């Protein structure tokens, strides 16, 4: 990855984070913590990795993305808006009754959303089904899905993992956002899913472990995923919940709480400073 490309992705991730704050503040509700931890991934997927067309969101041969941890829709919406699927100003309508941007993604209303999600554990099953369908239809498109590390406490997730391995879904890439926190606290205390990579390998996945805020590591992992044949691929990315907003970082309380006016101003000041820092590189 070139320095210019890395800089561009860093700036885009910062803008995704700003969109998360805009949306959740306007809604006075939502899930900023896990949206911020996954912002770098959203930027990478929508601006480098996936073969998509904002002018034709229903393009039959597009790559698909399923946000299995559907509550982090604010991050997905910010990436979609930046990519041109709908206007940026629409982020401020998050969760309003007449908005296309509800608290969880709705494939019937929101351009760029490939699957309605929200019930934890179900998104990966849908993604695995999409990947199998693509194989049956002889399509070269790939399917990506993002899960939370608390979400993988759900049994259905592991049924889908078995399914993906059994059907040799090497066009499926599963990403796990390992920020270590869920709504009730530490995932290790609530119901530990550790060791995550070893479990994935036991279920027949090829696995990469990366820093989820490092774009070079991300590029290497997604390149390996595309090159891996015969088995599904999983990326376990270690991240910081609430990344780049100082008072939200590593705080489980910000899993599902919106910033008030004062907190909004502080978050946007910090993110604008971070964006200026990136642009000055």
Order of alpha helices (4+ residues) and beta strands (2+ residues): alpha-alpha-alpha-beta-alpha-alpha-beta-alpha-beta-beta-beta-alpha-alpha-beta-alpha-beta-alpha
